[in-house]
Amino acid sequence: MKIFEVPCLEDNYSYLVIDESTKEAAVVDPVDAEKVFDVANQHGVVLKFVLTTHHHWDHAGGNDKIKQLVPGIKVYGGSLDNVRGCTHQLRNGDTLSLGSHLNILALHTPCHTKGHISYYITGKDGEDPAVFTGDTLFIAGCGKFFEGTAEQMYQSLCVTLGSLPKPTRVYCGHEYTVKNLQFASTVEPKNARIQQKLAWANGQRKAGLPTIPSTIEEEMETNPFMRVDLPELQGSIGCQSPVEALREIRQMKDNWRG
């Protein structure tokens, strides 16, 4: 499995996911369809389908255009989201295959939108899996609760995504990492892993490089939204439960002007 990030708009990422043996590819959230199409051509791959995480225009807005550029391409999206250009609706647990070796599992991860889907992809034996989390899980952060509740985000982040294998590579929808880690350091000022990753992320951005992917293991160490099960974190912000802590941290982040 080869994965190429395609920076789009100001801070979005689309992703090209390639099965190397067949040169078949899927694209995640191709908001700039022509740019994604050009990258696919550069790598000599055949675009088979689109994986849309959610209906917001900066993720689904290129679906109609890519259908023009690649006639017959399948466009997948969540059954509870009104995804632009969707030809095939997915529910939690639905599976797809790409090429000879890639298996794709649809995970319903609602809250940011009610039908948000994350895509968990496994390849050959010995290859670390990958998950494409759209705007549910960011590196060191999570999406705003536009259409859901703290209870839903806890289930999506800490149960659904948090139960994936620790080496799973995390590819999110936006380059928000530096700001997210700056905020995380205000929640957990004594967390050395947050400080280390913030220094690394600053270096990446200064060099014009992305901060993706992360891993599920790294998120469990540095992402306060995925650490709300820890009693010491709950206590530090005056909360009694994981869901209450998640709600409080999200409100803190919404009001933060770092």
C-alpha positions in Angstrom: 0.0 0.0 0.0 1.3 3.4 -1.0 -0.2 6.6 0.3 0.4 10.1 -1.1 -0.9 13.2 0.5 -2.2 15.9 -1.8 -2.3 19.3 -0.1 -5.5 21.2 -1.2 -7.0 24.6 -0.4 -5.3 26.3 2.5 -4.8 23.4 4.9 -6.8 20.4 3.6 -5.4 17.0 2.7 -6.7 14.6 0.0 -5.1 11.2 -0.2 -4.2 8.8 -3.0 -4.2 5.2 -1.8 -2.5 2.8 -4.2 -2.4 -1.0 -4.5 1.1 -1.3 -5.9 0.6 -4.7 -7.6 -2.4 -3.6 -9.8 -1.8 0.2 -9.9 -5.4 0.6 -8.8 -6.1 3.6 -6.5 -8.7 5.2 -4.4 -8.8 8.9 -3.5 -10.0 10.2 -0.1 -11.8 13.6 -0.1 -10.6 14.9 -3.5 -11.8 18.5 -3.0 -9.4 19.8 -5.8 -10.3 17.1 -8.3 -8.0 18.3 -11.1 -5.0 18.3 -8.7 -5.8 14.8 -7.5 -6.3 13.6 -11.1 -2.9 15.0 -12.1 -1.2 13.3 -9.2 -2.8 10.0 -10.1 -1.6 10.4 -13.7 1.9 11.2 -12.4 2.0 7.9 -10.6 0.5 6.0 -13.5 -2.5 4.7 -11.5 -6.1 4.0 -12.3 -8.7 5.8 -10.1 -11.3 3.2 -9.1 -13.3 5.1 -6.5 -13.7 8.0 -4.1 -13.9 7.6 -0.3 -15.7 10.6 1.1 -15.4 11.1 4.9 -18.3 13.6 5.2 -20.5 16.1 3.4 -18.7 19.4 4.1 -17.8 21.1 0.9 -14.0 21.1 1.6 -14.1 17.3 1.5 -17.0 16.4 -0.8 -16.9 19.5 -3.1 -14.8 17.9 -5.8 -16.8 14.8 -6.2 -18.9 16.0 -9.2 -15.8 17.2 -11.0 -13.8 13.9 -10.5 -16.8 12.1 -11.9 -16.4 14.2 -15.0 -12.7 13.5 -15.2 -13.0 9.8 -14.5 -16.3 8.6 -16.1 -17.8 5.7 -14.2 -15.8 6.2 -11.0 -17.7 5.1 -7.8 -18.2 7.7 -5.1 -18.7 6.3 -1.6 -20.0 8.2 1.4 -21.9 7.6 4.6 -25.5 6.6 4.4 -26.5 9.2 7.1 -24.6 12.1 5.3 -25.9 13.9 2.2 -22.6 13.5 0.4 -22.4 15.4 -2.9 -22.1 13.1 -5.9 -22.4 9.9 -3.9 -23.1 6.8 -5.9 -22.7 4.2 -3.2 -23.8 4.6 0.4 -21.8 3.0 3.3 -22.9 1.9 6.7 -20.7 1.0 9.7 -18.9 -2.3 9.0 -19.3 -2.3 5.3 -16.2 -3.5 3.4 -14.6 -2.8 0.0 -11.5 -4.2 -1.7 -9.0 -2.3 -3.9 -6.7 -4.1 -6.2 -5.2 -7.4 -5.0 -4.2 -6.6 -1.5 -6.1 -3.7 0.1 -9.2 -4.2 2.3 -11.2 -1.1 3.3 -13.5 -1.1 6.4 -16.1 1.7 6.8 -16.3 3.0 10.4 -19.2 5.2 11.4 -17.5 8.0 13.5 -20.3 10.6 14.0 -20.3 13.9 15.8 -18.6 16.4 13.5 -21.4 15.3 11.1 -24.0 12.7 11.8 -22.9 10.3 9.0 -19.1 10.8 9.2 -17.2 7.8 8.0 -13.5 6.9 8.7 -11.8 4.4 6.4 -9.6 1.7 7.9 -7.3 0.1 5.3 -5.2 -3.0 5.7 -2.7 -4.3 3.1 -0.2 -7.1 2.9 1.0 -9.0 5.9 3.6 -7.0 7.8 2.3 -3.7 6.5 1.0 -1.2 9.1 -2.7 -0.4 8.5 -3.9 3.1 7.9 -7.0 5.0 8.9 -8.4 8.1 7.2 -10.3 10.1 9.8 -11.5 13.2 8.0 -12.6 15.7 10.6 -13.3 13.3 13.4 -9.7 12.7 14.6 -7.0 15.3 13.9 -3.4 14.9 15.0 -3.6 16.0 18.7 -7.2 17.1 18.2 -10.7 16.4 17.1 -13.4 18.0 15.0 -16.0 20.4 16.3 -19.3 18.9 17.5 -21.3 20.4 14.6 -24.0 17.7 14.4 -23.4 15.5 17.4 -22.7 15.2 21.1 -19.7 14.6 23.4 -21.1 11.1 24.0 -20.9 10.4 20.2 -17.4 11.9 19.9 -16.2 9.7 22.9 -17.5 6.6 21.1 -16.0 7.7 17.8 -12.6 8.7 19.1 -11.9 6.6 22.2 -13.9 3.4 21.4 -14.0 3.0 17.7 -10.7 4.6 16.6 -9.0 4.0 19.9 -9.5 0.3 19.6 -7.5 0.1 16.3 -4.1 -1.5 16.4 -1.5 0.9 17.9 0.7 1.0 14.8 -2.2 2.2 12.6 -1.2 5.3 10.7 -3.5 8.2 11.1 -4.3 10.4 8.1 -6.6 13.3 8.9 -8.3 16.0 6.8 -6.4 19.1 7.9 -3.0 20.4 8.8 -3.9 21.6 12.3 -1.2 19.8 14.2 1.0 22.7 15.5 -2.0 24.6 16.9 -3.5 21.4 18.3 -0.3 20.5 20.1 0.0 24.1 21.4 -3.4 23.7 22.9 -2.7 20.2 24.2 0.2 21.6 26.1 -2.1 23.9 28.0 -4.3 20.9 29.0 -1.3 18.7 30.0 1.6 21.1 30.7 3.7 18.2 32.2 3.3 15.8 29.2 6.8 15.6 27.8 5.5 13.7 24.7 3.4 16.6 23.7 6.4 19.0 24.0 8.6 16.6 21.9 6.0 16.2 19.2 5.3 20.0 19.1 9.0 20.6 18.5 9.0 18.0 15.8 5.8 19.4 14.2 7.2 23.0 14.2 10.3 21.6 12.4 8.2 19.8 9.8 6.2 22.9 9.0 9.2 25.2 8.8 10.7 22.8 6.3 7.4 22.8 4.3 6.6 19.2 5.2 3.4 17.7 6.4 2.9 16.4 10.0 0.9 13.4 8.8 0.7 10.5 9.4 0.6 10.0 13.1 -0.3 6.7 14.7 -3.0 5.6 17.1 -0.3 5.0 19.7 1.0 8.5 19.3 -2.5 9.9 19.6 -3.1 8.0 22.9 0.1 9.7 24.2 -0.4 13.2 23.0 -4.0 13.9 22.0 -6.0 15.2 25.1 -9.3 14.2 23.5 -8.2 10.6 23.3 -6.8 10.7 26.9 -10.0 11.5 28.7 -10.2 8.1 30.3 -7.2 9.1 32.5 -8.4 10.0 36.0 -5.5 12.5 36.4 -6.5 14.4 33.3 -10.2 14.4 34.4 -9.2 15.8 37.8 -6.9 18.5 36.4 -9.9 20.1 34.6 -12.5 19.4 37.3 -14.4 16.6 35.6 -15.7 13.2 36.9 -16.0 11.2 33.7 -14.5 10.7 30.3 -17.4 12.2 28.4 -17.6 15.2 30.8 -13.9 15.7 30.3 -14.2 15.5 26.5 -17.0 18.0 26.5 -15.0 20.4 28.7 -11.8 20.1 26.6 -13.8 20.8 23.4 -15.3 23.9 25.0 -11.8 25.0 26.1 -10.5 24.5 22.6 -13.4 26.4 21.0 -12.7 29.4 23.3 -8.9 29.1 23.0 -7.1 31.9 21.2 -3.5 30.6 21.2 
